Amino acid sequence: MNEQLSAALAAEEAAVYAYGLVGVNLTGAGDIAEARTAEAAHRGRRDVLVSRLAQLQASTAPAPAGYELPFPVTDRVTALKLAIHVEDGVAAAWRAVLPVTSGTDRGTALSALTDSAVRATRWRRLAEVTPVTLPFPGRPSPN
């Protein structure tokens, strides 16, 4: 379980970093507000995970100072694409936590997976990407 929670922490830390780049490349007030809300949610999840891993006395790698992006982010289109990519990645990290947890930890994982799937759907809608939803969020695509 510690390994999966640590992976979820790494995904949340990467999301916080990514939303800094997403936000500066958005222009509409609604888009920017959505990015700020998403970043705050990921910061909150990160903090919960740090506390939980400390309770479990699990060691984790420190967050890197920066991350290699999957593609350049230079405008609204690429910022929305990054937001979708990040939320899908966070959903995948939390999905891996589900089978190894129970009780409160499992509830936290399910809530985080659901929240990321909903955010990814919002970003897909704003980016006019179809399909807007995925049938099984967090599951690797068969392609």
Secondary structure, 3 states (H helix, E strand, C coil): CHHHHHHHHHHHHHHHHHHHHHHHCCCCHHHHHHHHHHHHHHHHHHHHHHHHHHHCCCCCCCCCCCCCCCCCCCCHHHHHHHHHHHHHHHHHHHHHHHHHCCHHHHHHHHHHHHHHHHHHHHHHHHHCCCCCCCCCCCCCCCC
